[in-house]
């Protein structure tokens, strides 16, 4: 192979020299690049003739070379090489110096390692021709490619495994299951190294594979999931189109046979036996049976039903969707004494039947279920179960209403005892004979009070009272005509004084508490005491009503303003009962249209009065007004008390507030100066002492006495009030420096004064200014309330001046 490539290289070299001599620009399979002449190069000759510097072609090297000597790849040669060894050939790029080595003198390239085309298909290198003495490039660097030639060294591989496919059972021959595909790493463009064919190594009895496409198909039509539900098929892929010497690879394909509904349900037994007590309530489950089905999934879903008529009447079957079992339940009460054994035919059938497999047989099965009824000690049973009795309301106490009968179903002629549940007959209106079951009245009955009675009768075994049965009994009280008819209401009528004969005054109707079966029929007539009546007449209308008419022309209410008309009412019985009612007729004055104006002092028609609705609305409005007034008064009182409490709470330091007002500037006795005194008991300094007391000034006598009454204190030599003094100064300083609040004055009293120190103002306004520097005479212009204050300040200022002098 290497010799062939070498000969090919030399052939191309000779061809290049021939083209160069002819002046043509050509190149065989060399890579175009810097090896070509560039415009302006010395190699670019006149007339478009290009001088070629490099001579080589695209090299090939076979992969997986196993020889001991380096493999000859090819030769590079420059036309400026005269064979004297003055040119040094070098290569660079992929694998240069490691995989590929070059003879610096001859330009021969050898491969020193085994190459694998599946890992790398070609290598790109660059060749240089340098002057051996100066190491300068004699030719521009040019690029060439060494391709790795493929050999069949890679077997086909199934890269997408493991393969799992499925096919339905009983599928026809040739049904596609799935497709497998193998990949060969060899060069598909070179020879047949990558041409793969498929075959079956294992499982060819049931499946085949397409040699070209790898599609697996069924080979038989009788695949049965119930016999074998999966197959392991080995598929082989061979390259070289299956020719001798080709490489191969294999994979295992798992083919799952899916289920179809090709098996009917089957009961494992042809007969099942169950037992149940006769007292089991309706809906009690007796037992379960299950039909087996070889299929899986929804193909095993089935329903059950009762096929025989007797079983349908006494029992019902439901299907448990979770277990696919038939649940047999009681549908009607069982009776051991009537029938001890019941036979039920239960049928199972598939829900989903595949029409393709109907010819395989019927997809249903039947079994027989025998149900044995077990005897239990049952309470007596009432026979017949009639629950209605009737009795006349005039029946005497002890009269028989009816007889109830109960029998013990377990033992014939077994004695039974009877009783009434007194919770249903608390008034003991009825009694029952414990031995015979005869129900008798215990009290007088009255249909009009209670027309129906519902009681519960108990029947129990004579020797076992725990076996009790109950029966509800309704007793209807039949009506007896024992209530006379009565007028429906106390009728009152009015008639005008100028009424004419035959004028209708009133229509009369009656009520009767009795309810005869044939219906009511009442008869009306005037009572015997009204036989001499010539004023009014009574007409029986024959519809259980009667009409009263006038019988004379006009009435005089001055002579008689009220007439009482007795009316006798008789019912149809039997026996016929009657009662007498009175119709009150008033004689009234009427207008020309016959409208009643007044009857005596009572007005029957009042046009100016308010209606009841208007009166109610008026009363509601008055009530709302009263509530609003009370609410306003309450809020006002609450607001006043709230303001008073706020005023009491808004005390600043020791300010004492008085709600009384003085009588003016001459009133010096109204203010109690003792309220300003301290709680400390110090001795009072009399006038003329040097302790800062007030002297006699030019004030009036009353004012002077009031001023002298003010407490004057002197510091005791054994008391230290520095703590209080510091506290006061600190508070005054805080008040002066706080400019963010209004300057509220606070009147404070203190129990001591500093010795020989002027008393400054305690107000936060101009606190640091001396009192002697202020003139308080302007207070006199503020009215009588401030004149007294101005006099006090002016008097104090005069005393201070006298002390200083």
KEKELO-305468 format. One record per residue (C-alpha): x, y, z. Coordinates in steps of 0.5 Angstrom, whole numbers. Each point is the difference from the previous one (the first is absolute). Example, Ala and Ser with C-alpha at 12.3 -4.5 7.8 and 13.67 -1.06 7.14 Angstrom:
BEGIN
      u      v      w
     25     -9     16
      2      7     -2
This chain:
BEGIN
      u      v      w
      0      0      0
      6      5      2
      3     -2     -7
     -6      2     -4
     -1      6      4
      7      2     -1
      0     -1     -8
     -7      4      0
      4      6      3
      6     -1     -5
     -5      0     -6
     -3      6      3
      7      4      1
      1     -2     -8
     -7      3     -2
      2      6      4
      6      1     -4
     -3     -1     -6
     -5      6      1
      5      4      3
      4      0     -7
     -7      1     -4
     -1      6      5
     -7     -2      2
     -2      1      7
     -3     -7      3
      0     -4      6
     -2     -7      1
     -3     -1      7
      4      4      4
     -3      5      5
      0      7     -2
      3      5      4
      6      4      1
      4     -5     -5
     -3      4     -6
      3      6     -2
     -2      6      2
     -1      7     -4
      7      3      0
      4     -6      2
      6     -1     -4
     -3     -7     -2
     -5      4     -4
      3      0     -7
     -2      5     -6
     -6     -3     -4
     -4     -3      6
      5     -6      1
      0     -2      7
      7     -3      3
     -2     -6      5
      4      0      6
     -3     -6      3
     -1     -7     -3
     -4     -6      4
     -7     -2     -1
     -5     -2      6
      3     -6      4
     -4     -6      2
      2     -5      5
     -3     -7      2
     -3     -1      7
      2     -5      5
      7     -1     -3
      3     -6      4
      7      0     -3
      7      1      4
      3      6     -5
     -3      7      0
     -5      0     -6
      1      4     -6
     -5      6     -1
      3      4     -6
      5      5     -2
      0      8      0
      5      3     -5
      2      7     -2
      2      2     -7
      6      4      3
      3     -6      3
      6     -2     -4
      1     -6      4
      6      3      4
     -3      0      7
      0      7      0
     -8      0      1
     -3     -3      7
     -7     -2      0
     -4      0      6
     -8     -1      2
     -4      3      5
     -7     -1      2
     -5     -6      2
      5     -6      2
      6      3     -2
      6     -2      3
     -4     -6      4
     -4     -4     -5
      3      3     -6
      8      1     -1
      3      3     -6
      7     -1     -3
      3      7      0
      5     -1     -6
     -5     -4     -5
     -7      2      2
     -2     -7      2
     -6     -1      5
     -1     -6      4
     -6     -2      5
      3     -3      6
     -6     -2      4
     -6     -4     -2
     -6      5     -2
     -8     -1      1
     -4      3     -5
     -6     -1      5
      3      5      4
      3      5     -5
     -1     -1     -7
      6      5     -2
      5      5      2
      2      7     -2
      7      2     -1
      4      5     -2
      7      0     -4
      6      4      0
      6      0     -4
      6      4      3
      7      2     -1
      4     -5      4
      5      6      1
     -4      6      1
     -6     -4      3
     -4      5     -5
     -6     -2     -4
      1     -2     -7
     -7     -1     -2
     -6      3      3
     -3     -5      6
     -6     -5     -3
     -5     -4      3
     -1     -7     -2
     -5     -6      2
      2     -7      2
     -7     -5      0
      0     -6      4
     -3     -5     -5
     -5     -5      3
      0     -8      1
     -5     -4      2
      2      0      8
     -7      2      3
     -6     -5      1
     -7      3      0
     -3      2      7
     -7      1      2
      0      6      4
     -7      1      1
      0     -6      5
     -3     -4      4
     -6     -1     -5
     -7     -1      3
     -6     -1     -5
     -7     -3      1
     -5     -3     -5
     -7     -3      1
     -1     -7      1
     -3     -4     -6
      2      6     -4
      1     -3     -8
      6     -2     -3
      5      6     -2
     -3      5      5
      5      5      1
      3      0      8
      6      5     -1
      6      3     -3
      7     -1      2
      6      4     -3
      7     -1      0
      6      5     -1
      7     -2     -3
      5      5      1
      4     -2     -6
      0      5     -6
     -7     -1     -4
      4      3     -6
      5     -5     -1
     -1     -7     -2
     -6     -4      4
      3      1      7
     -6      3      3
     -5     -3     -4
     -4     -4      5
     -5     -6     -1
     -5     -3      6
     -1     -7      2
     -4     -4      6
      5     -4      4
     -5     -2      5
     -8      0      0
      0     -1     -8
     -6     -5      2
     -5      5      2
      3      7     -3
      4      2     -7
      4      6     -1
      1      4     -7
      7      0     -2
      1      7     -2
     -5      4      4
      0     -4      7
     -7      0      0
     -2     -6      5
     -7     -4     -2
     -4     -6      3
      2     -7     -4
     -6     -3      3
     -8      1      1
     -1     -4      7
      4      5      5
     -4     -2      6
      2      5      6
     -3     -5      5
      5     -5     -2
      6      5     -1
      0      7      1
      7      2     -2
      5     -2     -5
      7      1      0
      3      1     -7
      7      1     -2
      1      4     -6
      7      0     -4
      3      6     -4
      5     -2     -5
      4      5     -4
      4     -1     -7
     -8     -1     -2
      1     -7      3
      6     -2     -4
      5     -5      3
      5      4      4
     -5      5      3
     -1      2      7
     -6     -1      4
     -4      3      6
     -6     -3      4
     -5      3      4
     -6     -4      4
     -7      3     -1
     -5     -1      5
     -7     -1     -3
     -6      0      5
     -6     -3     -3
     -6      4      2
     -7     -3      2
     -6      0     -4
     -7     -2      3
      0     -7     -3
     -2     -4      7
     -7      0      3
     -1      0      7
      0     -7      4
     -2     -1      7
      4     -5      3
     -6     -4      4
     -6     -1     -3
     -4      0      7
      1      5      6
     -3     -1      6
     -2      6      5
     -4      1      7
     -3      6      3
     -5      1      6
     -7      1     -2
      0      7      4
      5      3     -5
     -2      7     -2
     -1      1     -7
      7      2     -4
      4     -5      5
      6     -3     -4
     -1     -8      0
      7     -1     -4
      4      1     -6
      2     -4     -6
      5      1     -5
      1     -2     -8
      7     -1     -2
      2      3     -6
      7     -1     -3
      0      6     -4
      3      7      4
     -2      7      1
     -7      2     -3
     -1     -6     -3
     -1     -4      6
     -6      6      2
     -6     -4      1
     -7      1      3
     -5     -5      3
     -7     -1      0
     -5     -5      3
     -3     -4     -5
     -6     -4      3
     -7      3      2
      0     -2      7
      7      3      1
     -1      6     -3
     -6      1      5
      4     -2      6
      7      2     -1
      4      5     -4
      7      0     -3
      5      6      0
      7      0     -3
      6      2      4
      4      5     -5
      6     -1      4
      0     -8      1
     -5     -2     -6
     -3     -4      5
     -8     -1      0
     -3      2      7
     -7     -3      1
     -4      4      5
     -7     -1      3
     -6      3     -4
     -6     -2      4
     -1     -2      7
      2     -8      1
     -5     -4      4
      3     -7      2
     -7     -3      1
     -2      2     -7
      6     -3     -3
      7     -2      2
      4     -1     -6
      0      5     -6
      4     -2     -7
      3      6     -4
      3      0     -7
      5      5      0
      3      2     -7
      7      3     -2
      1      4     -6
      5      4     -3
     -1      8      0
      4      1     -7
      0     -6     -5
      4      1     -6
     -4     -2     -6
      6     -3     -4
      0     -6      5
     -8     -1      1
      1     -6     -4
      5     -3      5
     -7     -1      5
     -4      3      4
      3      5      5
     -4     -2      6
     -1     -5      6
     -5     -2      5
      0     -3      7
     -5     -3      5
      0      4      7
     -4     -4      5
     -2      5      6
     -2     -4      7
     -4      4      4
      1     -1      8
     -5      0      5
      0      5      6
     -5      2      5
     -4      5     -3
     -5      5      4
     -8     -1     -2
     -2      3     -6
     -7      4     -1
     -5     -3     -4
     -3      2     -4
      4      7      0
     -6      4     -1
      2      7      4
     -7      3      0
     -6      0      5
     -6      4      1
     -4      2      6
     -6      4      1
      1      6      4
     -6     -1      5
      3     -7      2
      0     -2      7
      6     -1      4
      2     -7     -1
     -3     -1     -7
      4     -4     -4
      3      3     -6
      4     -6     -3
      4     -6      1
      7      0     -3
      3     -7     -1
      7     -2      0
      3     -7     -1
      7     -3      2
      3     -2     -7
      5     -5      4
     -5     -5      4
     -8     -1     -2
     -5      2      6
      6      3      4
     -3      5      5
      0      8     -2
      0      6      5
     -3      7     -2
      1      7      2
      0      7     -2
      6      4      0
     -2      6      5
      5      5     -3
     -5      0     -6
     -6      0      4
      2      4      6
     -8      2      2
     -1     -7      0
     -6      1     -4
      0     -8     -2
      2     -6      3
      1     -7     -3
     -1     -7      3
      7     -3      1
     -3     -7     -2
     -5      1     -6
      3      6     -3
     -7      4      1
      1      7      0
     -6      4      4
     -1      7      2
      3      3      6
     -3      7      0
     -6      4     -3
      1      1     -7
     -1      7     -3
      1      0     -8
      0      8      0
      6      0      5
      4     -6     -3
     -2     -3     -7
      6     -5      0
      4     -4      5
      6     -3     -2
      3     -5      5
      5     -6     -1
     -2     -7      2
      5     -5      3
      0     -7     -1
      5     -5      4
      1     -7      1
     -3     -2      7
      6     -3      3
      5      4     -4
     -2      8      1
      7      2     -4
     -3     -3     -6
     -5      6     -2
     -3      3     -6
     -3      6     -1
     -6      2     -4
     -3      7     -2
     -7      1      1
     -4      6     -2
     -7      1      3
     -5      4     -3
     -6      3      4
     -6      0     -4
     -5      6      1
     -6      0      4
     -5      6     -1
      1      3      7
      1      7     -1
     -5      5     -2
      1      5     -6
      1      7      2
      0      7     -3
      7      1     -4
      1      7      4
     -4      4      5
     -4      4     -6
     -1      7      0
     -4      4     -5
     -2      7     -2
     -7      2     -3
     -2      7     -2
     -6      3      3
     -3      1     -7
      1     -7     -2
     -5     -3     -4
     -3     -7      1
      4     -6     -3
      6      4      0
      6     -5      2
      3      1      6
      5     -6      2
      2     -7     -3
      1     -5      6
      5     -6     -1
      1     -5      6
      6     -5      2
      0     -7      3
      5     -3      3
     -2     -7     -2
      1     -3     -7
     -5     -5     -2
      2     -4     -6
     -6      2     -4
      2      8      1
     -4      5      4
     -7      2     -1
     -3      6      4
     -7      3      1
     -1      7      2
     -6      3      3
     -2      5      5
      0     -2      7
     -7     -1      4
      1      6      4
      0      4     -7
     -6     -2     -3
     -4      6      2
      6      4     -4
     -3      4     -6
      6      4     -1
      5     -5     -3
     -1     -6     -4
      5     -6     -1
      1     -4     -6
      3     -7     -1
      4      0     -6
      1     -7      0
      8      0     -1
      1      0      8
     -1      8      0
     -6      4      1
     -2      7     -1
     -3      6      4
     -4      5     -3
     -4      6      3
     -8     -2      0
     -3      7      1
      1      7     -3
      5      5      4
      2      0      7
      1      5      6
      6      0      4
     -2      5      5
     -6     -6      2
      5     -6     -1
      7      0     -2
      2     -7      1
     -3     -6     -2
      2     -7      2
     -2     -6     -5
      0     -7      3
      2     -5     -5
     -1     -8      1
      5     -4     -4
     -1     -8     -1
      5     -5     -3
     -2     -6     -4
      2     -5      6
     -1     -5      2
     -2      2      5
     -2      7     -2
      3      5      4
     -1      7      0
      2      7      3
     -3      7      0
      4      6     -2
     -1      7      1
      0      5     -6
      1      8      3
     -3      5     -5
      1      7      1
     -4      6     -3
      4      5     -3
      0      7     -3
      1      0     -8
      1      5     -5
     -4      0     -7
      5     -5     -3
     -2     -5      6
      7      0      3
      0      0      7
      2      6      4
     -1     -2      7
     -3     -5      5
     -2      4      6
      7      4      2
      4     -5     -3
      2      2     -8
      1     -6     -4
      3      4     -6
      5      4      2
      3      4     -6
      5      5      4
      3     -5      4
      7     -3     -1
      1     -7     -3
      3     -5      5
      6      0     -4
      1      7      0
     -1      0      8
      5     -5      0
      5      4     -4
     -2      6      4
      2     -3      7
      7     -3     -3
      2      7     -2
     -2      3      7
      4     -6      3
      6      2     -4
      0      7      2
     -1     -2      7
      6     -4     -1
      4      5     -4
     -1      5      6
      2     -5      5
      6     -1     -4
      2      7     -1
     -1      2      8
      5     -7      1
      5      3     -4
      0      7      2
      1     -3      8
      5     -4     -2
      4      5     -4
     -1      5      6
      3     -5      5
      6     -2     -5
      2      7      0
     -1      1      7
      5     -6      1
      5      3     -5
      0      6      3
      1     -3      7
      6     -5     -3
      3      6     -4
      4      2      6
      7      3     -1
      4     -1      6
     -3      3      6
     -6      4     -3
     -6      1      4
     -6      2     -4
     -6      3      3
     -7      1     -4
     -2      6      4
      1      7     -2
      2      6      4
     -5      6      1
      5      5     -3
      6      4      3
     -3      1      6
     -2     -7      2
      7     -2      4
     -4     -5      4
     -2     -5     -5
      6     -3     -1
      3     -5      5
      7      1      0
      1     -6      5
     -1     -4     -6
      7      2     -2
      4     -2      6
      5     -5      1
     -1     -6      4
      6      1      4
     -1      4      6
      5      5      1
     -1      6      4
     -3      6     -3
      5      7      0
     -4      6      2
      0      6     -4
      6      5      1
      5     -7      1
      6      0     -5
     -2     -6     -2
     -3      2     -7
     -7      2      3
     -4      5     -3
      0      7      4
     -6      5      0
     -1      4     -6
     -5      4     -3
     -5     -5     -1
     -7      0      3
     -1     -3      6
     -3     -6     -2
      5     -1     -6
      5      1      5
     -3     -5      5
      0     -5     -6
      7      1     -2
      2     -1      8
     -4     -6      0
      4     -4     -5
      5     -4      2
      7      2      2
      6     -5      1
      7      0      2
      5     -6      0
      1     -3      6
      8     -1      1
     -1     -7      1
     -3     -2     -7
      3     -1     -6
     -5      1     -6
      6      0     -6
     -3     -6     -3
     -7      4     -1
      4      6     -2
      3     -4     -5
     -6     -3     -3
     -4      6      0
      6      3     -4
      0     -6     -5
     -7      1     -1
      0      7     -2
      6     -1     -4
     -3     -5     -4
     -7      4     -1
      5      6     -3
      3     -4     -5
     -6     -4     -2
     -2      4     -6
     -4     -5     -4
     -6      0      5
     -5      6      2
      3      4      6
     -5     -3      5
      0      4      7
      0     -4      6
     -2      2      7
      5     -3      5
      0      0      7
      7     -1      4
      1     -1      7
      6      4      1
      4      6     -3
      7      1     -1
      3      5      5
      1      7     -2
     -1     -2     -7
     -5      4     -5
     -6     -5     -1
      0     -1     -8
     -6     -1     -4
     -2     -8     -1
     -3      2     -7
      3     -3     -6
     -1      6     -3
      6      5      1
      2     -4      6
      7      2      1
     -2      8      0
     -1      3      7
     -7      1      2
      3      7      2
      1      2     -7
     -7     -2     -2
     -6      5      0
     -7     -4      2
     -4      7     -1
     -2     -2     -7
     -4     -6      3
     -5      5      3
     -3      1     -7
     -2     -7     -1
     -6      1      4
     -2     -2      7
      2     -7      0
      8      3      0
     -1      6      4
      1     -4      6
      6     -4     -3
      3      7     -2
     -1      3      7
      4     -6      3
      6      0     -4
      0      8      1
      0     -1      7
      5     -5      0
      5      4     -4
     -1      6      5
      2     -4      6
      6     -3     -4
      2      7     -2
     -1      2      8
      4     -6      2
      6      2     -5
      0      7      3
